[in-house]
Amino acid sequence: MSLKNKTVAYFYDEEIGNFSYGTTNPMRPHRVRLTHSLVDSYGLGTKMLVNRPQPSSADELERFHADEYVNFLSSVTPDNQDEYLAQMRRFNLGCLGEADCPVFDGLFEYCQIYTGGSVNSAALMNDKQADICLNWSGGLHHAKKAEASGFCFVNDIVLAILELLKVHQRVLYVDIDIHHGDGVEEAFYATDRVMTVSFHKYGDFFPGTGSVEDVGVGDGKHYSVNVPLQEGMDDESYRFMFEPIMQKVMEVFQPEAIVVCGGADSLSGDRLGCFNLSLEGHADCMEFLAKFGVPLLILGGGGYTLRNVARCWCFETSRMLGLDLPDQLPDSALKEFDLYDDTHRLRITVSNMKNGNSRKKLEEIKTSVLKALSNIAAAPGAQFAPVPPRHQIKDDPEEDMDVRGGGQAADDRRIVKEEDYGSDNDADFMDDKDSVLPQQHAQHVQQAQHAQQQSGYQDSSRPGTPGRGSVASTYATPGGSRAATPGFAADPVQPKMEPKQERAATPPAYMRSVTAEPKLERGRTPPPNISAAASQGASQTAAGTAAGGISGQQEGALPQTAGGPAGPGPPLESLHTCPAAHRPFAPETLSEEGRQ
């Protein structure tokens, strides 16, 4: 099926590149700005519906996340974080320079923006206004209901899937980030309306989960699919696994919408990754799914070699448009940033890294996965039931472009200064080995060098295959256990606090009764011991629910399937209204229909 006639919507907010996790953190939202600049330099914007997403509100984030966690994110800042140290430990956040998930200026606004792009995309697909939607700022797949993890604070993917479930009976989630999509899998582990499929590095590698034996529980059994791989996966090996497995998934599950986490850390040469994919091999996965003709939402994810992230996501944007871009980078891209002086070309060269995946082992894994998929007799269907109303896309009044889109006023309100990004040069970043998450990165580099020597890998421009314990600060075993975060153990200030109490597992927000917990006053997070009675009530609601997954058995649940619970619980109100497109690319080329 040709992709040239597909309607492609692209979501981008220029503010996303203004946020910084700190100069020593590998995660840099600035990469989305680099991607956008490259997309612009190739003139791709004139061939898409380019939209600025409406940021998600706090109430909208609580469709999945715990309200006390959302209140905390909306309250904590670098200036007042000393008042929230106990909650920072509880929710797995730390200080700049010490943690994977640091408290930085504009943290909550950052979460609202990238989540808004994903949920607005889902809403556009619900209204059948786009066949393919792209939000490269999204894809933060590690965040849990009440816990930040692996650079991820809010799980925009789960929220986008919940929006899609308002209209579509079955949603497929596919993750080709090098790290296991644990946050999304956990959210939908007990439902048959969402199938999650993750291809990832497995073993002593963050987050340490995603065994082939993890297949879901209850009505979700066999609806979680994990494909554990080892370092050095190349295009041929990846295709050998991806295409037959996804072909079988499409046959047995028959999804009505697909969501993809397209993390670029599975590319060759990624700072934190250890696969060996080319741009073509990575993009082939996207195109394989797109050719089924099912509405497709493509999100970002990981990716830590900035120049290659931008190249990858720009290349895949063009592939979704059915275009083949010239390999020579446009002069405008070369002049704006000095990242591409390595080759001046779009495509990357893979390394001579040894493939640690034998064909025999891959065949065993593939056979096991296909056998499990054969246990799905028929695609589940939702019975008739009231469905929450979908949001209507509305136009926003015209804004002062000097305030919103450019000019001195925009520069004056930047969240961070240019120098706060650190160097955009990947080589400079790697030269400063001891500054990147200081307590663990030096050890990572030593491990990477050892792995390179063992594998015969000789590409000196690549940092190797660092084991990513907590993406950089904790280690995980194949069984999923995690060590304590070193950044917390070394806190310079040891505040007085109440002894930490074990919290009973609570289900996602949509599993609880609407009145199960009191609504917290927005803007100020209460002490950690708030609402013991509410926590007890939530714990009772969670009884029998595995891993915080969706059971859908609460009052007001979404449609039930013939085989059991169908999906998330209490009726969800309309999540989003997407404003008029803010188009930095030639807006006059778009029709009036495209502006809605």
N, C-alpha and C positions, 0 to 999 in steps of 0.2 A: 504494500500500500504506500503510495507516494505521500510525503509529508508537505509538499509544496502548497497544497490547497487547505492546509489546516490553519485555523485561527489560533495564533499564539499570543498570549498575554504575558507581559514582563513587568514584574513589580520591583521598584527600586526607590529608596528614599535617600537623598544625598546626605542626610544627617548620619547615616549608619557608619560612615567612615570616620566620623569625628570622635568616636568612643575608643577608649584604650584600656586594655587589661593591665597595662604597665609595660615598661620597656623590656623587662626580663621575661615576660610571658610569651610563649610561642603563638598563642591565639591572638590574631590581629584583625579586627573588623575592617581595617583599612583595605584588606584584600578584596572586599566587595566593591570598593571604589575603583580599585585597579581593574577589576573585571569590567565594570561599567564603562570605564574609559576605553578599554580595548574594544568592547562591543560598539561604542560610539565611533571609534576610529575606523572601524570596518563598515559603518553605515547601516548596521543591522536594525537600529531603532525605527527606521522608516518602514520596516516590513513587519512590525509587531504593534500590538496595543500596549503602549508604555504607560504604566500607572504608578502613582505614588500611593502606597497603602495608608489606610487610616489606622493609627496605632490602636492596639487592643486596650480596653479599659481594664481596671483591676477586677471588676465583676466578671468580665469575660474570661480572664485568666483563671478564675475560680471555678470554671466549668470542669477543670481537671485538678488544679492545684488547691491545696489546703488554704483556707482563708487566712490563717495566722501566718503561713509562709508568705503569701502575697503581701499581707500587711507589713511584714518584716522587710521584704524587698523594696517596698514603696517608702520605707522609713529610714533605712540605714544609709549612711553616707560615710565617706572617709573622715569627715569632721566629727561625727558623733558615734563612730563605731565602738569606742571604748564603753559606751553604754549598752552595747548589744553583744558583748563578747560571748556570753553564755549561749545566746541564740545563734551566733555565728558558728559556734561549735555544733550546735544541734542541727543546723541546716547545712553544714559542710561548706561554709564560706570562710575566707581568711583575709589576711591583709595583703596589700600590694607587694609583690616580690616574694611572697611566701607560699601562696596557694594557687591551685589550678583555677579556682573560682573566687577571685578577689573582689572586695568591695571597692568600686571605683566611681568616679564622678559620672553621674548620669546613668547609673546601672539600671534603674527601673525603666527609664525612658528607652534605653537600648532594648530591653526585653519587650516592651510594648511595640516598638517599631518592627523588629524582626518577626514577632509573632503575628502582628497585623498583616504583614505581607503574606504569610502562609494561610491564614484564615480568610483573608480577602480573596485569595486565589481560589480556595475551596468554594467560597460563596459564588464567585464568578462561574465556576464549573457547574455548580448547582443550577444556576440560571441559564445554563447552556450558551453563555456568551463567549466561551473559549474552549477549544479542544485541548490545548496544552497551556499550562501556566508555569512560569519560572519565577522562583524567589531564591536567589543565591544567598541571601542573608539568613535564610532559615536553615532547618535541618539539624537543630541542636537536640540530638536523640538520646542523650544520657540523663537528662533531668528527670527526677522522680516527683511524685505527688508533693512531697515536703522535703526535698533534698536537692541541692545543686550537685552536679557531678561532671567531671571531665569537660570543663569550660562551659557547661550548659546550665542555665538558671531556670528557664521556662521551656517546657517541651512543646514547641510550636507544632510539631508533627502530630502529637496526640490531639491537640485542639483542632487542627485542620481536619483530621479524620473524623472527629466528632461532628464537625460541621457537615462533612460529606455524608455521614450516616443519616442526616435528616432527610436526604433524598434518595440515596443509594442503599440498596439492601446489603451489598457486600463490597468491602473496600480492601484492596490488596496493598500491603506495604512492602517495599523492596529496598534493602540497604546494601549499598556497595562501598560504603566507607570501610576503611580497614579495621575499625573497631566495631565490636558487636553492638547492635542497636538495642541495648538492654532496657532503656527507659520505655521505649515504645512496646517492646515485647511484653514487659511486665504489666503495662496498662491494659493490654488486650489478651492476657494469657488464658482467660477463662471464657472467652466468647468465640462463637463461630461466625460472627459477622465481619470480623477483621482477621485476615491471615497475614502474619509477619514472616518475611523471608530475609535472612541476613547471611551475607557472604563476608567472612571476617578472619583475621589472624587470631588463632586460638592458642592458648598455653599461658606462659608467664608473660602476659601482655594485657594491658588494661582493656576492658574491666574484668577479665578473667572468667567471663560467662559465655554461654553460647555453644554448649556441647550439642552434638548431633542427637543426643538422647533427650534433650529438652524440647518437648513437642507440645506443651500445653496441658491443661487440666480440665476436668469436667467437660462442659460442652465445647471448650476450646481445644480439646485433645486432638492432635495432628494439625492444628491450625497455627502452630508456631513451628517454623522450619529454620533450622540452623545448619550452615555449611561451614564447618571449621577448617581453616586452611593454615599453611605454614608460609614462612618467608620465601620471597623469590617468585611468587606467582607471576607468570608472564601472560601475554595475550592469548596464546594458544591454550594454555592450561585453564585459564579463566573461562574462555569460551567453551571448552570441553565440559565444564561444570555448569555454567550459567544457562546456556541455551536449552539443554534437555530438561533441566529442573524447572525452569520458568515455563517451558512449553507444557509440562505436566501440570504445573500449578494453574495455568490458565485454563486447561481442559477440565480439571476437577473442581476448581473453585468458582470459575466464571465471574470474575469481579466486574462490577459496574463502574468502578473508578480505581485508579492506581496512584499511589504516592511513592516517590522515590527519594531516598537520601543519597545524593551524589557526591559524597565526600571525596575530595581530590587527594587525600592522604594515601590512597591506594596506588597512586602514580609512582613511577620510578623516580628516585631522588628526593622523596619527601623527607623532611627533617625528622618526623616522628614515625613515619611508616617504614615498612620493609617489604612491600610488594614491588613488582617491576613492570607495571602496566604502562603502555604508551597512551597518548591522547586517543588514538583510534580504538584501542582495546577498551578503554573506559567508556567512550562515547557509543561504541557498538552495543553496550548493554542498554543504554537509553533508547537507541533506535530500535532495538529488538522489541522492547516493550511498546514503543510508540506505534509500531506497525500493526498491532492488534486492533487499533482503532478505538480503544477505550479511553475516556477522558483521563488525562495524565497531568499530575502535579509533580514538578521536579524542584527539589530543594537543594541547598548547599550541604554543609556538614563540615567535616574536618578538612585539613589542607594547610600546610605550614611552610611550604616553600612558595613564597608569595608570587613570584613570576610564573611558576607552573600552575598555581591555582587559577590565576587570571587567564592564562592560556587555555586551560582545560575548560573552564566554564564558558568562556567566549566561544571556543570551538564547538561545545555542545549546544550552545544557543543557535549557532549557525546550522548545525545538523538537524535541530528540531524545526528549522525553517526550510529544510530541504536544500541547503546551500553547501557548497564546497569552497571554503575560503582559500585564497592564495597563501602559500607558506611564508612569503616575505611579509614581515610586519609593516603596516603603514608608517610613513614618516612621522605622522602626528603622534603615534604611540611611542615611537623611539625618542621623540623630542620631549614629551611630557614627563616621562619617567626614565630613569637610567637602569631599570631592572633587566632590560632585554639585550644588554650589550654582550651577553654570553654568546648568542648565535644570531641575533636579529631576526629570528624565525619564530613562527607560531608553534610548530610541532617540536616535541622534545625527543632526545635520543635516549633510549633505554640503556641501562648499564650491563656489564657482564656478570652481574650477580648470579650466584648459583641458585637454581630452583630447588627448594627443599621439599617439593611435593612430587613424589613418585607417581607415575601413572597408575600403578597398582593400588596405592593408597587412595588416590582420587576416585578410582573406580569403586572401591569399597564404600567410600562416603556417598557417592552418587547413588549407588544401588540401595543403600540404607535409606536415603532420603526419598527416593522414588517409591520404595516399598511402603514407607509410612504414608505417602500421599495416596497410595492406592487404597488405603483404609477409609478414605472419604468417599462414601457411596454416591452422594449427589450434592450439588451446591445448595446450601441452606437458603431458604426463602423466608421473608418476614410476613407474618400474618397482618391482617388489617388492624390498624390501631391509630389513634390520633397522633399526628406528627407535629412537632413544634414548627411554627411558621418560619419561613426563610426570610432573610433580610432582603430589603429592596435597595438596589444601588442608587444612590442619590448624587446629585451634583453639589459641589461646594461652591460658595461664592468665590469670585476671582480674588486672589490674594495679591498683596503688594510684593512683587518679585524681589524688591530690594530687601525685604524682610525675610522671605521664605526661600527664594531660589538663588540668591546671589547678592552681589554688592557688598559694601562695607559693613552694613548691619549684620549680614550673615556671618562675616568673618569675626565680628565683635562677640558673637554669642557662641562661638565654638566651644565644645565641651573640653577639648584638649588642644594644646598647641602642636604645631607640626613636629617640634623636636621631641614631643612626648611619645611619638611613635617608635622612637629608636630608628636605627638604620633600615631603609628598605632593601639594602643590599644583603642578599642571603649569605654571602661569604662573610660580611662583617658580623652578621648575627652569629655565625658558627665560630668565628674567631674568639668571641667572648663566651667561651664555654662555661666558665664558672659563674656567670651572671644569670644564666637561664635556670630559674627555679633552683637557687644556689645549693640547696642541701642535697639534691639528687642528680643534677644534670651531669656533673663531672663523672659520677658513677655510671650514668647512662652512656656517656661517650666511651668510657673504658670498655663497657660491655659491647658497644657497637663495634669498636675497633677489633675486639676479640672475635666477634661474629664474622667480621669482614675477612680476617685472616683465615678463619676456619673454612669460609665459603670460597676463598680465592677472589673475592671482590676487590677491584683495583681502582674504582672511580673515586679519586681523592676529592672531587668536588662535592661528594655526597656525605652527609654525616653518619651514614650507616643505618643500622637497624636497632635503635635504642629500645630496650624494653620499657614500656610506658606504664609504670606502676600505678600512678593515679593520673595518668596522662603526663605526669612528671613527678609527682610527690608521694605516691603510695604504690605499693606493689600488690598484685592480685595473683592468686594461684588458679590453676585450671578449675578448681572447685568453687572459686568465687570468693574466697575469704580475702579480707583486706587488712593491711597493717594500719596502724594509726598514722594520721597525717603528720609528718615531721614539722611542718610549719606551725601547727598548733602546739606541739611539744616545746617549741623554742620561742613561744610568745614572750616578747620583752616585758610585757606587763602581765602580772598574775593577779587578776581581779578577785575580789571576794564574791562568791556566788554560792547558791544553794547546791547541795549535792545533786548531780544529774540523776534523774529517775528514768527507769526504763519505760518507754512508751509502748503501749499495746499497738499492734499493727492496725492501721485504719485504712479503709477502702478509699478509692478515688471519690472526689466530691460528688459526682453524679450517682454514686451508689447509696449515699446517705439520705435519710428523710430530709426534706427541705427545712424542717424545724429541729433537726438533730442538734445543731449547735447555734449559740447566739451569734448574731452578726457583730463583728468587731467594728469599732469606730475607725473610719478610714484615716490614715495619715499618722497614726501613732500605734506602734506595736506594744502590747502589754507584756508584763514579765513572763518568763518561760513557764511558770506554773499556772497560767490562766486556765480556767474552765476545766477543772478536774472532772466535774460531772459530765461536761460535754464530751470529754475524751472517753469517759467510761461508756457513754451512750454510743459513740462512734465505734468503740471496740466491739460492743455487742452486735452492732450492725455488720461488722466485718467478719463475725464468726463464720467459719466454713468457707471463707473466700481465700483462695491461694494466691500468694504473691501480690496482693492488692489488685488483682485482675478484675475485669468487669464481669459481673454475674447477671446484671439486668433483672434481678428478681424483686427489686424494690417496687413500692407503689408508684405508679405512673411511669413504669419502664417503657422503653421504646418497643416496637413490635417484637413479638415472640416468634421463634422459628418452630417448625414442626418438630425438631429434635430437642427443643429446650429453649433456654433464655437466648434472646437475640442480641442484646446490646445494652448500652448505657441506660441508667435509670431515670430519675425524675425528669419530666419534660424540660427541654432546653429552650430558652427563649432565643429569638433571632440574635445571632452573635454580632453581626457586622453590617455596617453600611460603608460601601467603598466610595470615596469621594471622586470627584472628577479627576481625570488623569492629569498628573503634572508631568509634562513631556519635555525633556530637554532636547529631544530629537524632533526636528521638523514637524510641528503639530499640524501644519496645514495639509499634510499628506493624509491625515486620517479623516474618515467619514464621520458624519454626525452620529451614526450608530456606534462607531468605535469610541466615541467620547462618553458614552453612557456607562 
